[in-house]
């Protein structure tokens, strides 16, 4: 298969950190990277006054003669005790491993796989999992990719989730994407995937629940439709929001028009949310997120 990752320098690295806010953090981080022989090429930061926490994302390169990656981590580790920093650091070329879960509607799945194949989403697809058999999925979506058919009922829900979790562990999956996977995850499973499971749903919740939400919205004369991508938590469809979008509609739009436009928004919103996560642009801040867009 062709190389689907972006053309990024092998020496480019991404540092993401958060800590209680106080003076001197930016100076300390910049000095640490300078002392390690690194060159900052992009930096974004945010002070959340409500929570008194500081967030930062830094992209840097290694100059000739720079310290090894392990020593850079040790230098940054010294800031942990001084500023109570929590940080992650990785090479830009180290692709995250992603598992895609899907049910009957496959528009989000096909869109993510297309963007992956053309190099827009820098990731490695570890598996596609569905509670429906593969006959409803176009074979071109799945060519060369592991597919796991794991049917589920109320009686077998816990057993099926155990199988999915085993797959996550066996494939060393970093991120699980619910690409219109129409099953509610149990509290225990949601907890295991905290901060690494993204869901997409229409924006009518909690107003229009259950079957045919777009038809319900049409009956009520809704003038805006949209979609929300968020991290999964035990609070159904109320996890920290990563990305949203809306589109105006009118009385001329039929229920089928709403469904069609809704599919388009869901595809775009989920793709943006996944890309933000893959590029380490999303930081959790309690029940909300900090998203450093490009």
Secondary structure by P-SEA (a helix, b strand, c coil): cccccccccccbbbbbbcccccccaaaaaaaaaaaacccccbbbbbbcccccbbbbbbbbbbccccccaaaaaaaaaaacccccccbbbbbccbbbbbbbbbccccaaaaaaaaaaaaccccccccccccccccccccccccccbbbbbccccccaaaaaaaaaaaaaaaacccbbbcccccccccaaaaaaacccbbbbbccccccccccaaaaaaaaacccccbbbbbbbccccccccccccbbbbbcccccaaaaaaaaaaaaaaaaaaaaaaaaaccccccccbbbbbcc
